[in-house]
Amino acid sequence: MAKYRKAPSGEWIGYPGLKMDDIEHESFKTFARLTAEAMVEDRMGRVIVRMDQETYSRFLDAVKKRFGNIKASSVEKAALDAVKEWMEEGGTK
């Protein structure tokens, strides 16, 4: 029988904050690995930032300068790094 950590409403794999370690059923660790990863990814927080064209262009230029490209993964990493830096400063800037 599959084991899941306790959730407020019982043992349910769909609760928020799911991590790969929470998924113990063997089928998810072998042939359905991508499904398990998608379940975890789907529960991650998201922030959408709308920018005017000038700010957006400057942001992409900065991403390209730092990472050498403007792939989605580089843009996401740059934005996440900026958010983490802002939080470390206490969110006062």
HTML snippet that shows the backbone in 3Dmol.js (N, CA, C, O; Angstrom):
<script src="https://3Dmol.org/build/3Dmol-min.js"></script>
<div id="view" style="width:600px;height:400px;position:relative"></div>
<script>
const pdb = `
ATOM      1  N   MET A   1       0.848  -1.188   0.000  1.00  0.00           N
ATOM      2  CA  MET A   1       0.000   0.000   0.000  1.00  0.00           C
ATOM      3  C   MET A   1       0.882   1.236   0.000  1.00  0.00           C
ATOM      4  O   MET A   1       1.882   1.289   0.717  1.00  0.00           O
ATOM      5  N   ALA A   2       0.530   2.203  -0.777  1.00  0.00           N
ATOM      6  CA  ALA A   2       1.303   3.446  -0.858  1.00  0.00           C
ATOM      7  C   ALA A   2       1.222   4.209   0.451  1.00  0.00           C
ATOM      8  O   ALA A   2       0.206   4.183   1.146  1.00  0.00           O
ATOM      9  N   LYS A   3       2.310   4.886   0.772  1.00  0.00           N
ATOM     10  CA  LYS A   3       2.354   5.683   2.000  1.00  0.00           C
ATOM     11  C   LYS A   3       2.529   7.144   1.614  1.00  0.00           C
ATOM     12  O   LYS A   3       3.378   7.466   0.783  1.00  0.00           O
ATOM     13  N   TYR A   4       1.750   8.018   2.200  1.00  0.00           N
ATOM     14  CA  TYR A   4       1.858   9.446   1.973  1.00  0.00           C
ATOM     15  C   TYR A   4       1.944  10.127   3.330  1.00  0.00           C
ATOM     16  O   TYR A   4       1.379   9.636   4.307  1.00  0.00           O
ATOM     17  N   ARG A   5       2.646  11.255   3.399  1.00  0.00           N
ATOM     18  CA  ARG A   5       2.685  11.946   4.681  1.00  0.00           C
ATOM     19  C   ARG A   5       1.292  12.505   4.961  1.00  0.00           C
ATOM     20  O   ARG A   5       0.513  12.730   4.035  1.00  0.00           O
ATOM     21  N   LYS A   6       0.987  12.722   6.204  1.00  0.00           N
ATOM     22  CA  LYS A   6      -0.338  13.166   6.601  1.00  0.00           C
ATOM     23  C   LYS A   6      -0.653  14.540   6.031  1.00  0.00           C
ATOM     24  O   LYS A   6       0.171  15.453   6.096  1.00  0.00           O
ATOM     25  N   ALA A   7      -1.820  14.677   5.487  1.00  0.00           N
ATOM     26  CA  ALA A   7      -2.335  15.947   4.998  1.00  0.00           C
ATOM     27  C   ALA A   7      -3.541  16.301   5.862  1.00  0.00           C
ATOM     28  O   ALA A   7      -4.120  15.415   6.490  1.00  0.00           O
ATOM     29  N   PRO A   8      -3.932  17.566   5.910  1.00  0.00           N
ATOM     30  CA  PRO A   8      -5.040  17.967   6.765  1.00  0.00           C
ATOM     31  C   PRO A   8      -6.317  17.159   6.567  1.00  0.00           C
ATOM     32  O   PRO A   8      -7.031  16.895   7.534  1.00  0.00           O
ATOM     33  N   SER A   9      -6.619  16.759   5.327  1.00  0.00           N
ATOM     34  CA  SER A   9      -7.860  16.036   5.077  1.00  0.00           C
ATOM     35  C   SER A   9      -7.637  14.529   4.893  1.00  0.00           C
ATOM     36  O   SER A   9      -8.546  13.829   4.447  1.00  0.00           O
ATOM     37  N   GLY A  10      -6.473  14.029   5.221  1.00  0.00           N
ATOM     38  CA  GLY A  10      -6.203  12.609   5.074  1.00  0.00           C
ATOM     39  C   GLY A  10      -5.025  12.355   4.149  1.00  0.00           C
ATOM     40  O   GLY A  10      -4.244  13.263   3.864  1.00  0.00           O
ATOM     41  N   GLU A  11      -4.901  11.132   3.684  1.00  0.00           N
ATOM     42  CA  GLU A  11      -3.806  10.768   2.808  1.00  0.00           C
ATOM     43  C   GLU A  11      -4.211  11.020   1.363  1.00  0.00           C
ATOM     44  O   GLU A  11      -4.909  10.213   0.751  1.00  0.00           O
ATOM     45  N   TRP A  12      -3.772  12.128   0.839  1.00  0.00           N
ATOM     46  CA  TRP A  12      -4.142  12.539  -0.512  1.00  0.00           C
ATOM     47  C   TRP A  12      -2.921  13.108  -1.198  1.00  0.00           C
ATOM     48  O   TRP A  12      -2.281  14.012  -0.660  1.00  0.00           O
ATOM     49  N   ILE A  13      -2.584  12.609  -2.360  1.00  0.00           N
ATOM     50  CA  ILE A  13      -1.361  12.995  -3.053  1.00  0.00           C
ATOM     51  C   ILE A  13      -1.463  14.394  -3.667  1.00  0.00           C
ATOM     52  O   ILE A  13      -0.450  14.945  -4.096  1.00  0.00           O
ATOM     53  N   GLY A  14      -2.664  14.979  -3.717  1.00  0.00           N
ATOM     54  CA  GLY A  14      -2.841  16.262  -4.372  1.00  0.00           C
ATOM     55  C   GLY A  14      -2.753  17.468  -3.464  1.00  0.00           C
ATOM     56  O   GLY A  14      -3.159  18.556  -3.873  1.00  0.00           O
ATOM     57  N   TYR A  15      -2.246  17.330  -2.258  1.00  0.00           N
ATOM     58  CA  TYR A  15      -2.202  18.495  -1.375  1.00  0.00           C
ATOM     59  C   TYR A  15      -1.089  19.451  -1.775  1.00  0.00           C
ATOM     60  O   TYR A  15      -0.107  19.032  -2.388  1.00  0.00           O
ATOM     61  N   PRO A  16      -1.227  20.746  -1.434  1.00  0.00           N
ATOM     62  CA  PRO A  16      -0.194  21.728  -1.810  1.00  0.00           C
ATOM     63  C   PRO A  16       1.135  21.423  -1.126  1.00  0.00           C
ATOM     64  O   PRO A  16       1.172  20.787  -0.072  1.00  0.00           O
ATOM     65  N   GLY A  17       2.212  21.879  -1.730  1.00  0.00           N
ATOM     66  CA  GLY A  17       3.533  21.672  -1.134  1.00  0.00           C
ATOM     67  C   GLY A  17       4.093  20.289  -1.367  1.00  0.00           C
ATOM     68  O   GLY A  17       4.965  19.844  -0.621  1.00  0.00           O
ATOM     69  N   LEU A  18       3.621  19.606  -2.374  1.00  0.00           N
ATOM     70  CA  LEU A  18       4.081  18.254  -2.680  1.00  0.00           C
ATOM     71  C   LEU A  18       5.546  18.264  -3.100  1.00  0.00           C
ATOM     72  O   LEU A  18       5.967  19.110  -3.889  1.00  0.00           O
ATOM     73  N   LYS A  19       6.326  17.312  -2.565  1.00  0.00           N
ATOM     74  CA  LYS A  19       7.727  17.154  -2.926  1.00  0.00           C
ATOM     75  C   LYS A  19       7.925  15.726  -3.433  1.00  0.00           C
ATOM     76  O   LYS A  19       7.111  14.846  -3.153  1.00  0.00           O
ATOM     77  N   MET A  20       8.995  15.502  -4.169  1.00  0.00           N
ATOM     78  CA  MET A  20       9.251  14.153  -4.690  1.00  0.00           C
ATOM     79  C   MET A  20       9.349  13.132  -3.564  1.00  0.00           C
ATOM     80  O   MET A  20       8.949  11.981  -3.741  1.00  0.00           O
ATOM     81  N   ASP A  21       9.875  13.534  -2.406  1.00  0.00           N
ATOM     82  CA  ASP A  21       9.998  12.603  -1.277  1.00  0.00           C
ATOM     83  C   ASP A  21       8.638  12.164  -0.741  1.00  0.00           C
ATOM     84  O   ASP A  21       8.539  11.120  -0.097  1.00  0.00           O
ATOM     85  N   ASP A  22       7.588  12.946  -0.999  1.00  0.00           N
ATOM     86  CA  ASP A  22       6.248  12.599  -0.533  1.00  0.00           C
ATOM     87  C   ASP A  22       5.641  11.467  -1.358  1.00  0.00           C
ATOM     88  O   ASP A  22       4.716  10.791  -0.907  1.00  0.00           O
ATOM     89  N   ILE A  23       6.159  11.263  -2.556  1.00  0.00           N
ATOM     90  CA  ILE A  23       5.607  10.253  -3.453  1.00  0.00           C
ATOM     91  C   ILE A  23       6.409   8.974  -3.264  1.00  0.00           C
ATOM     92  O   ILE A  23       7.543   8.861  -3.731  1.00  0.00           O
ATOM     93  N   GLU A  24       5.806   8.014  -2.573  1.00  0.00           N
ATOM     94  CA  GLU A  24       6.520   6.793  -2.245  1.00  0.00           C
ATOM     95  C   GLU A  24       6.066   5.599  -3.064  1.00  0.00           C
ATOM     96  O   GLU A  24       6.727   4.560  -3.050  1.00  0.00           O
ATOM     97  N   HIS A  25       4.966   5.718  -3.770  1.00  0.00           N
ATOM     98  CA  HIS A  25       4.459   4.582  -4.526  1.00  0.00           C
ATOM     99  C   HIS A  25       5.440   4.223  -5.633  1.00  0.00           C
ATOM    100  O   HIS A  25       5.886   5.093  -6.381  1.00  0.00           O
ATOM    101  N   GLU A  26       5.770   2.964  -5.735  1.00  0.00           N
ATOM    102  CA  GLU A  26       6.808   2.504  -6.659  1.00  0.00           C
ATOM    103  C   GLU A  26       6.517   2.858  -8.112  1.00  0.00           C
ATOM    104  O   GLU A  26       7.444   3.148  -8.869  1.00  0.00           O
ATOM    105  N   SER A  27       5.258   2.842  -8.513  1.00  0.00           N
ATOM    106  CA  SER A  27       4.951   3.114  -9.917  1.00  0.00           C
ATOM    107  C   SER A  27       5.341   4.536 -10.309  1.00  0.00           C
ATOM    108  O   SER A  27       5.726   4.774 -11.453  1.00  0.00           O
ATOM    109  N   PHE A  28       5.247   5.479  -9.383  1.00  0.00           N
ATOM    110  CA  PHE A  28       5.636   6.852  -9.696  1.00  0.00           C
ATOM    111  C   PHE A  28       7.149   7.004  -9.752  1.00  0.00           C
ATOM    112  O   PHE A  28       7.649   7.926 -10.397  1.00  0.00           O
ATOM    113  N   LYS A  29       7.875   6.136  -9.103  1.00  0.00           N
ATOM    114  CA  LYS A  29       9.337   6.232  -9.098  1.00  0.00           C
ATOM    115  C   LYS A  29       9.959   5.528 -10.295  1.00  0.00           C
ATOM    116  O   LYS A  29      11.138   5.733 -10.584  1.00  0.00           O
ATOM    117  N   THR A  30       9.192   4.707 -10.993  1.00  0.00           N
ATOM    118  CA  THR A  30       9.767   3.975 -12.127  1.00  0.00           C
ATOM    119  C   THR A  30       9.173   4.472 -13.449  1.00  0.00           C
ATOM    120  O   THR A  30       9.703   5.409 -14.045  1.00  0.00           O
ATOM    121  N   PHE A  31       8.087   3.862 -13.910  1.00  0.00           N
ATOM    122  CA  PHE A  31       7.588   4.187 -15.244  1.00  0.00           C
ATOM    123  C   PHE A  31       6.840   5.513 -15.314  1.00  0.00           C
ATOM    124  O   PHE A  31       6.668   6.055 -16.406  1.00  0.00           O
ATOM    125  N   ALA A  32       6.398   6.043 -14.202  1.00  0.00           N
ATOM    126  CA  ALA A  32       5.632   7.293 -14.238  1.00  0.00           C
ATOM    127  C   ALA A  32       6.411   8.451 -13.605  1.00  0.00           C
ATOM    128  O   ALA A  32       5.816   9.370 -13.042  1.00  0.00           O
ATOM    129  N   ARG A  33       7.712   8.401 -13.701  1.00  0.00           N
ATOM    130  CA  ARG A  33       8.563   9.429 -13.089  1.00  0.00           C
ATOM    131  C   ARG A  33       8.196  10.834 -13.576  1.00  0.00           C
ATOM    132  O   ARG A  33       8.129  11.765 -12.774  1.00  0.00           O
ATOM    133  N   LEU A  34       7.960  10.991 -14.867  1.00  0.00           N
ATOM    134  CA  LEU A  34       7.611  12.305 -15.411  1.00  0.00           C
ATOM    135  C   LEU A  34       6.271  12.795 -14.867  1.00  0.00           C
ATOM    136  O   LEU A  34       6.089  13.994 -14.654  1.00  0.00           O
ATOM    137  N   THR A  35       5.341  11.882 -14.643  1.00  0.00           N
ATOM    138  CA  THR A  35       4.054  12.256 -14.053  1.00  0.00           C
ATOM    139  C   THR A  35       4.255  12.759 -12.638  1.00  0.00           C
ATOM    140  O   THR A  35       3.669  13.767 -12.246  1.00  0.00           O
ATOM    141  N   ALA A  36       5.076  12.068 -11.872  1.00  0.00           N
ATOM    142  CA  ALA A  36       5.349  12.485 -10.496  1.00  0.00           C
ATOM    143  C   ALA A  36       6.027  13.848 -10.475  1.00  0.00           C
ATOM    144  O   ALA A  36       5.677  14.701  -9.660  1.00  0.00           O
ATOM    145  N   GLU A  37       7.001  14.063 -11.370  1.00  0.00           N
ATOM    146  CA  GLU A  37       7.682  15.356 -11.428  1.00  0.00           C
ATOM    147  C   GLU A  37       6.707  16.464 -11.823  1.00  0.00           C
ATOM    148  O   GLU A  37       6.783  17.575 -11.298  1.00  0.00           O
ATOM    149  N   ALA A  38       5.799  16.165 -12.739  1.00  0.00           N
ATOM    150  CA  ALA A  38       4.807  17.157 -13.156  1.00  0.00           C
ATOM    151  C   ALA A  38       3.878  17.519 -12.006  1.00  0.00           C
ATOM    152  O   ALA A  38       3.473  18.674 -11.875  1.00  0.00           O
ATOM    153  N   MET A  39       3.537  16.537 -11.171  1.00  0.00           N
ATOM    154  CA  MET A  39       2.677  16.806 -10.012  1.00  0.00           C
ATOM    155  C   MET A  39       3.365  17.758  -9.042  1.00  0.00           C
ATOM    156  O   MET A  39       2.721  18.646  -8.482  1.00  0.00           O
ATOM    157  N   VAL A  40       4.660  17.580  -8.842  1.00  0.00           N
ATOM    158  CA  VAL A  40       5.425  18.447  -7.948  1.00  0.00           C
ATOM    159  C   VAL A  40       5.560  19.840  -8.564  1.00  0.00           C
ATOM    160  O   VAL A  40       5.318  20.842  -7.891  1.00  0.00           O
ATOM    161  N   GLU A  41       5.943  19.907  -9.833  1.00  0.00           N
ATOM    162  CA  GLU A  41       6.110  21.190 -10.527  1.00  0.00           C
ATOM    163  C   GLU A  41       4.816  21.993 -10.531  1.00  0.00           C
ATOM    164  O   GLU A  41       4.835  23.216 -10.393  1.00  0.00           O
ATOM    165  N   ASP A  42       3.693  21.299 -10.690  1.00  0.00           N
ATOM    166  CA  ASP A  42       2.402  21.971 -10.790  1.00  0.00           C
ATOM    167  C   ASP A  42       2.031  22.715  -9.507  1.00  0.00           C
ATOM    168  O   ASP A  42       1.249  23.664  -9.550  1.00  0.00           O
ATOM    169  N   ARG A  43       2.574  22.304  -8.388  1.00  0.00           N
ATOM    170  CA  ARG A  43       2.231  22.923  -7.112  1.00  0.00           C
ATOM    171  C   ARG A  43       3.213  24.014  -6.676  1.00  0.00           C
ATOM    172  O   ARG A  43       3.074  24.574  -5.588  1.00  0.00           O
ATOM    173  N   MET A  44       4.196  24.316  -7.515  1.00  0.00           N
ATOM    174  CA  MET A  44       5.139  25.385  -7.189  1.00  0.00           C
ATOM    175  C   MET A  44       4.479  26.738  -7.402  1.00  0.00           C
ATOM    176  O   MET A  44       3.642  26.906  -8.289  1.00  0.00           O
ATOM    177  N   GLY A  45       4.870  27.697  -6.576  1.00  0.00           N
ATOM    178  CA  GLY A  45       4.315  29.039  -6.688  1.00  0.00           C
ATOM    179  C   GLY A  45       4.744  29.726  -7.967  1.00  0.00           C
ATOM    180  O   GLY A  45       5.813  29.456  -8.514  1.00  0.00           O
ATOM    181  N   ARG A  46       3.890  30.617  -8.430  1.00  0.00           N
ATOM    182  CA  ARG A  46       4.182  31.363  -9.655  1.00  0.00           C
ATOM    183  C   ARG A  46       3.880  32.828  -9.440  1.00  0.00           C
ATOM    184  O   ARG A  46       2.955  33.189  -8.712  1.00  0.00           O
ATOM    185  N   VAL A  47       4.668  33.663 -10.080  1.00  0.00           N
ATOM    186  CA  VAL A  47       4.426  35.099 -10.074  1.00  0.00           C
ATOM    187  C   VAL A  47       4.534  35.576 -11.519  1.00  0.00           C
ATOM    188  O   VAL A  47       5.498  35.253 -12.213  1.00  0.00           O
ATOM    189  N   ILE A  48       3.564  36.328 -11.961  1.00  0.00           N
ATOM    190  CA  ILE A  48       3.603  36.891 -13.310  1.00  0.00           C
ATOM    191  C   ILE A  48       3.865  38.383 -13.165  1.00  0.00           C
ATOM    192  O   ILE A  48       3.145  39.090 -12.461  1.00  0.00           O
ATOM    193  N   VAL A  49       4.901  38.844 -13.839  1.00  0.00           N
ATOM    194  CA  VAL A  49       5.274  40.254 -13.768  1.00  0.00           C
ATOM    195  C   VAL A  49       5.047  40.876 -15.141  1.00  0.00           C
ATOM    196  O   VAL A  49       5.623  40.438 -16.137  1.00  0.00           O
ATOM    197  N   ARG A  50       4.211  41.888 -15.177  1.00  0.00           N
ATOM    198  CA  ARG A  50       3.978  42.606 -16.427  1.00  0.00           C
ATOM    199  C   ARG A  50       4.890  43.820 -16.451  1.00  0.00           C
ATOM    200  O   ARG A  50       4.992  44.549 -15.464  1.00  0.00           O
ATOM    201  N   MET A  51       5.553  44.035 -17.581  1.00  0.00           N
ATOM    202  CA  MET A  51       6.507  45.141 -17.720  1.00  0.00           C
ATOM    203  C   MET A  51       6.190  45.914 -18.989  1.00  0.00           C
ATOM    204  O   MET A  51       5.701  45.353 -19.970  1.00  0.00           O
ATOM    205  N   ASP A  52       6.476  47.219 -18.956  1.00  0.00           N
ATOM    206  CA  ASP A  52       6.370  47.973 -20.200  1.00  0.00           C
ATOM    207  C   ASP A  52       7.517  47.518 -21.108  1.00  0.00           C
ATOM    208  O   ASP A  52       8.479  46.905 -20.645  1.00  0.00           O
ATOM    209  N   GLN A  53       7.405  47.823 -22.388  1.00  0.00           N
ATOM    210  CA  GLN A  53       8.355  47.292 -23.366  1.00  0.00           C
ATOM    211  C   GLN A  53       9.800  47.708 -23.080  1.00  0.00           C
ATOM    212  O   GLN A  53      10.717  46.903 -23.247  1.00  0.00           O
ATOM    213  N   GLU A  54      10.011  48.943 -22.655  1.00  0.00           N
ATOM    214  CA  GLU A  54      11.373  49.414 -22.377  1.00  0.00           C
ATOM    215  C   GLU A  54      11.999  48.636 -21.218  1.00  0.00           C
ATOM    216  O   GLU A  54      13.147  48.201 -21.313  1.00  0.00           O
ATOM    217  N   THR A  55      11.256  48.460 -20.132  1.00  0.00           N
ATOM    218  CA  THR A  55      11.757  47.711 -18.976  1.00  0.00           C
ATOM    219  C   THR A  55      12.017  46.255 -19.356  1.00  0.00           C
ATOM    220  O   THR A  55      13.030  45.672 -18.969  1.00  0.00           O
ATOM    221  N   TYR A  56      11.093  45.681 -20.114  1.00  0.00           N
ATOM    222  CA  TYR A  56      11.238  44.287 -20.546  1.00  0.00           C
ATOM    223  C   TYR A  56      12.481  44.096 -21.411  1.00  0.00           C
ATOM    224  O   TYR A  56      13.220  43.127 -21.235  1.00  0.00           O
ATOM    225  N   SER A  57      12.710  45.012 -22.336  1.00  0.00           N
ATOM    226  CA  SER A  57      13.895  44.931 -23.194  1.00  0.00           C
ATOM    227  C   SER A  57      15.175  45.053 -22.376  1.00  0.00           C
ATOM    228  O   SER A  57      16.137  44.322 -22.615  1.00  0.00           O
ATOM    229  N   ARG A  58      15.193  45.973 -21.411  1.00  0.00           N
ATOM    230  CA  ARG A  58      16.368  46.135 -20.539  1.00  0.00           C
ATOM    231  C   ARG A  58      16.600  44.879 -19.704  1.00  0.00           C
ATOM    232  O   ARG A  58      17.741  44.461 -19.504  1.00  0.00           O
ATOM    233  N   PHE A  59      15.502  44.272 -19.214  1.00  0.00           N
ATOM    234  CA  PHE A  59      15.612  43.039 -18.434  1.00  0.00           C
ATOM    235  C   PHE A  59      16.206  41.920 -19.281  1.00  0.00           C
ATOM    236  O   PHE A  59      17.111  41.217 -18.833  1.00  0.00           O
ATOM    237  N   LEU A  60      15.697  41.750 -20.513  1.00  0.00           N
ATOM    238  CA  LEU A  60      16.225  40.695 -21.388  1.00  0.00           C
ATOM    239  C   LEU A  60      17.677  40.951 -21.758  1.00  0.00           C
ATOM    240  O   LEU A  60      18.459  40.008 -21.872  1.00  0.00           O
ATOM    241  N   ASP A  61      18.052  42.225 -21.949  1.00  0.00           N
ATOM    242  CA  ASP A  61      19.456  42.555 -22.225  1.00  0.00           C
ATOM    243  C   ASP A  61      20.336  42.158 -21.048  1.00  0.00           C
ATOM    244  O   ASP A  61      21.431  41.627 -21.237  1.00  0.00           O
ATOM    245  N   ALA A  62      19.856  42.417 -19.824  1.00  0.00           N
ATOM    246  CA  ALA A  62      20.619  42.055 -18.623  1.00  0.00           C
ATOM    247  C   ALA A  62      20.734  40.538 -18.488  1.00  0.00           C
ATOM    248  O   ALA A  62      21.786  40.027 -18.104  1.00  0.00           O
ATOM    249  N   VAL A  63      19.659  39.820 -18.800  1.00  0.00           N
ATOM    250  CA  VAL A  63      19.688  38.348 -18.751  1.00  0.00           C
ATOM    251  C   VAL A  63      20.698  37.820 -19.766  1.00  0.00           C
ATOM    252  O   VAL A  63      21.492  36.933 -19.454  1.00  0.00           O
ATOM    253  N   LYS A  64      20.667  38.368 -20.982  1.00  0.00           N
ATOM    254  CA  LYS A  64      21.597  37.912 -22.025  1.00  0.00           C
ATOM    255  C   LYS A  64      23.041  38.205 -21.632  1.00  0.00           C
ATOM    256  O   LYS A  64      23.934  37.399 -21.892  1.00  0.00           O
ATOM    257  N   LYS A  65      23.268  39.354 -21.008  1.00  0.00           N
ATOM    258  CA  LYS A  65      24.623  39.708 -20.579  1.00  0.00           C
ATOM    259  C   LYS A  65      25.131  38.739 -19.514  1.00  0.00           C
ATOM    260  O   LYS A  65      26.301  38.357 -19.524  1.00  0.00           O
ATOM    261  N   ARG A  66      24.252  38.346 -18.600  1.00  0.00           N
ATOM    262  CA  ARG A  66      24.667  37.471 -17.504  1.00  0.00           C
ATOM    263  C   ARG A  66      24.752  36.000 -17.910  1.00  0.00           C
ATOM    264  O   ARG A  66      25.696  35.303 -17.537  1.00  0.00           O
ATOM    265  N   PHE A  67      23.763  35.530 -18.673  1.00  0.00           N
ATOM    266  CA  PHE A  67      23.680  34.104 -18.994  1.00  0.00           C
ATOM    267  C   PHE A  67      24.099  33.773 -20.424  1.00  0.00           C
ATOM    268  O   PHE A  67      24.304  32.603 -20.750  1.00  0.00           O
ATOM    269  N   GLY A  68      24.229  34.778 -21.273  1.00  0.00           N
ATOM    270  CA  GLY A  68      24.628  34.536 -22.646  1.00  0.00           C
ATOM    271  C   GLY A  68      23.481  34.182 -23.576  1.00  0.00           C
ATOM    272  O   GLY A  68      23.695  33.964 -24.768  1.00  0.00           O
ATOM    273  N   ASN A  69      22.260  34.123 -23.042  1.00  0.00           N
ATOM    274  CA  ASN A  69      21.080  33.821 -23.852  1.00  0.00           C
ATOM    275  C   ASN A  69      19.841  34.325 -23.130  1.00  0.00           C
ATOM    276  O   ASN A  69      19.915  34.786 -21.991  1.00  0.00           O
ATOM    277  N   ILE A  70      18.706  34.231 -23.805  1.00  0.00           N
ATOM    278  CA  ILE A  70      17.448  34.617 -23.150  1.00  0.00           C
ATOM    279  C   ILE A  70      16.458  33.453 -23.198  1.00  0.00           C
ATOM    280  O   ILE A  70      15.263  33.647 -23.422  1.00  0.00           O
ATOM    281  N   LYS A  71      16.971  32.249 -22.984  1.00  0.00           N
ATOM    282  CA  LYS A  71      16.106  31.073 -22.888  1.00  0.00           C
ATOM    283  C   LYS A  71      15.183  31.244 -21.685  1.00  0.00           C
ATOM    284  O   LYS A  71      15.501  31.980 -20.750  1.00  0.00           O
ATOM    285  N   ALA A  72      14.052  30.569 -21.713  1.00  0.00           N
ATOM    286  CA  ALA A  72      13.093  30.652 -20.612  1.00  0.00           C
ATOM    287  C   ALA A  72      13.740  30.288 -19.280  1.00  0.00           C
ATOM    288  O   ALA A  72      13.446  30.906 -18.257  1.00  0.00           O
ATOM    289  N   SER A  73      14.613  29.296 -19.288  1.00  0.00           N
ATOM    290  CA  SER A  73      15.264  28.880 -18.038  1.00  0.00           C
ATOM    291  C   SER A  73      16.186  29.979 -17.505  1.00  0.00           C
ATOM    292  O   SER A  73      16.300  30.155 -16.292  1.00  0.00           O
ATOM    293  N   SER A  74      16.839  30.712 -18.397  1.00  0.00           N
ATOM    294  CA  SER A  74      17.720  31.808 -17.967  1.00  0.00           C
ATOM    295  C   SER A  74      16.909  32.981 -17.437  1.00  0.00           C
ATOM    296  O   SER A  74      17.279  33.596 -16.437  1.00  0.00           O
ATOM    297  N   VAL A  75      15.809  33.288 -18.102  1.00  0.00           N
ATOM    298  CA  VAL A  75      14.936  34.377 -17.651  1.00  0.00           C
ATOM    299  C   VAL A  75      14.366  34.043 -16.276  1.00  0.00           C
ATOM    300  O   VAL A  75      14.338  34.896 -15.389  1.00  0.00           O
ATOM    301  N   GLU A  76      13.912  32.800 -16.100  1.00  0.00           N
ATOM    302  CA  GLU A  76      13.359  32.379 -14.818  1.00  0.00           C
ATOM    303  C   GLU A  76      14.419  32.442 -13.712  1.00  0.00           C
ATOM    304  O   GLU A  76      14.137  32.907 -12.607  1.00  0.00           O
ATOM    305  N   LYS A  77      15.632  31.978 -14.008  1.00  0.00           N
ATOM    306  CA  LYS A  77      16.719  32.006 -13.018  1.00  0.00           C
ATOM    307  C   LYS A  77      17.056  33.437 -12.632  1.00  0.00           C
ATOM    308  O   LYS A  77      17.250  33.726 -11.451  1.00  0.00           O
ATOM    309  N   ALA A  78      17.128  34.341 -13.608  1.00  0.00           N
ATOM    310  CA  ALA A  78      17.436  35.743 -13.323  1.00  0.00           C
ATOM    311  C   ALA A  78      16.363  36.370 -12.437  1.00  0.00           C
ATOM    312  O   ALA A  78      16.674  37.079 -11.480  1.00  0.00           O
ATOM    313  N   ALA A  79      15.106  36.106 -12.763  1.00  0.00           N
ATOM    314  CA  ALA A  79      14.005  36.671 -11.973  1.00  0.00           C
ATOM    315  C   ALA A  79      14.011  36.097 -10.557  1.00  0.00           C
ATOM    316  O   ALA A  79      13.821  36.833  -9.589  1.00  0.00           O
ATOM    317  N   LEU A  80      14.226  34.797 -10.433  1.00  0.00           N
ATOM    318  CA  LEU A  80      14.242  34.168  -9.112  1.00  0.00           C
ATOM    319  C   LEU A  80      15.423  34.671  -8.281  1.00  0.00           C
ATOM    320  O   LEU A  80      15.276  34.914  -7.083  1.00  0.00           O
ATOM    321  N   ASP A  81      16.587  34.828  -8.903  1.00  0.00           N
ATOM    322  CA  ASP A  81      17.746  35.382  -8.198  1.00  0.00           C
ATOM    323  C   ASP A  81      17.460  36.789  -7.690  1.00  0.00           C
ATOM    324  O   ASP A  81      17.840  37.138  -6.572  1.00  0.00           O
ATOM    325  N   ALA A  82      16.782  37.607  -8.519  1.00  0.00           N
ATOM    326  CA  ALA A  82      16.455  38.974  -8.115  1.00  0.00           C
ATOM    327  C   ALA A  82      15.473  38.980  -6.936  1.00  0.00           C
ATOM    328  O   ALA A  82      15.612  39.783  -6.014  1.00  0.00           O
ATOM    329  N   VAL A  83      14.495  38.094  -6.972  1.00  0.00           N
ATOM    330  CA  VAL A  83      13.527  38.012  -5.874  1.00  0.00           C
ATOM    331  C   VAL A  83      14.222  37.565  -4.593  1.00  0.00           C
ATOM    332  O   VAL A  83      13.977  38.137  -3.531  1.00  0.00           O
ATOM    333  N   LYS A  84      15.078  36.559  -4.672  1.00  0.00           N
ATOM    334  CA  LYS A  84      15.793  36.079  -3.480  1.00  0.00           C
ATOM    335  C   LYS A  84      16.688  37.161  -2.905  1.00  0.00           C
ATOM    336  O   LYS A  84      16.751  37.332  -1.688  1.00  0.00           O
ATOM    337  N   GLU A  85      17.386  37.898  -3.773  1.00  0.00           N
ATOM    338  CA  GLU A  85      18.240  38.988  -3.307  1.00  0.00           C
ATOM    339  C   GLU A  85      17.409  40.061  -2.600  1.00  0.00           C
ATOM    340  O   GLU A  85      17.810  40.571  -1.554  1.00  0.00           O
ATOM    341  N   TRP A  86      16.264  40.397  -3.166  1.00  0.00           N
ATOM    342  CA  TRP A  86      15.378  41.397  -2.580  1.00  0.00           C
ATOM    343  C   TRP A  86      14.876  40.929  -1.205  1.00  0.00           C
ATOM    344  O   TRP A  86      14.796  41.733  -0.276  1.00  0.00           O
ATOM    345  N   MET A  87      14.544  39.660  -1.068  1.00  0.00           N
ATOM    346  CA  MET A  87      14.059  39.123   0.215  1.00  0.00           C
ATOM    347  C   MET A  87      15.169  39.139   1.255  1.00  0.00           C
ATOM    348  O   MET A  87      14.918  39.454   2.418  1.00  0.00           O
ATOM    349  N   GLU A  88      16.411  38.800   0.850  1.00  0.00           N
ATOM    350  CA  GLU A  88      17.548  38.814   1.773  1.00  0.00           C
ATOM    351  C   GLU A  88      17.819  40.214   2.304  1.00  0.00           C
ATOM    352  O   GLU A  88      18.290  40.379   3.429  1.00  0.00           O
ATOM    353  N   GLU A  89      17.523  41.212   1.494  1.00  0.00           N
ATOM    354  CA  GLU A  89      17.696  42.611   1.922  1.00  0.00           C
ATOM    355  C   GLU A  89      16.535  43.080   2.787  1.00  0.00           C
ATOM    356  O   GLU A  89      16.482  44.241   3.192  1.00  0.00           O
ATOM    357  N   GLY A  90      15.621  42.187   3.062  1.00  0.00           N
ATOM    358  CA  GLY A  90      14.485  42.534   3.905  1.00  0.00           C
ATOM    359  C   GLY A  90      13.315  43.120   3.137  1.00  0.00           C
ATOM    360  O   GLY A  90      12.350  43.578   3.748  1.00  0.00           O
ATOM    361  N   GLY A  91      13.377  43.118   1.839  1.00  0.00           N
ATOM    362  CA  GLY A  91      12.287  43.629   1.025  1.00  0.00           C
ATOM    363  C   GLY A  91      12.090  45.120   1.145  1.00  0.00           C
ATOM    364  O   GLY A  91      10.987  45.622   0.925  1.00  0.00           O
ATOM    365  N   THR A  92      13.154  45.844   1.494  1.00  0.00           N
ATOM    366  CA  THR A  92      13.025  47.287   1.713  1.00  0.00           C
ATOM    367  C   THR A  92      13.440  48.117   0.521  1.00  0.00           C
ATOM    368  O   THR A  92      13.178  49.320   0.496  1.00  0.00           O
ATOM    369  N   LYS A  93      14.064  47.533  -0.446  1.00  0.00           N
ATOM    370  CA  LYS A  93      14.586  48.270  -1.603  1.00  0.00           C
ATOM    371  C   LYS A  93      13.514  48.538  -2.629  1.00  0.00           C
ATOM    372  O   LYS A  93      13.787  49.149  -3.662  1.00  0.00           O
TER     373      LYS A  93
END
`;
const viewer = $3Dmol.createViewer("view");
viewer.addModel(pdb, "pdb");
viewer.setStyle({}, {cartoon: {color: "spectrum"}});
viewer.zoomTo();
viewer.render();
</script>
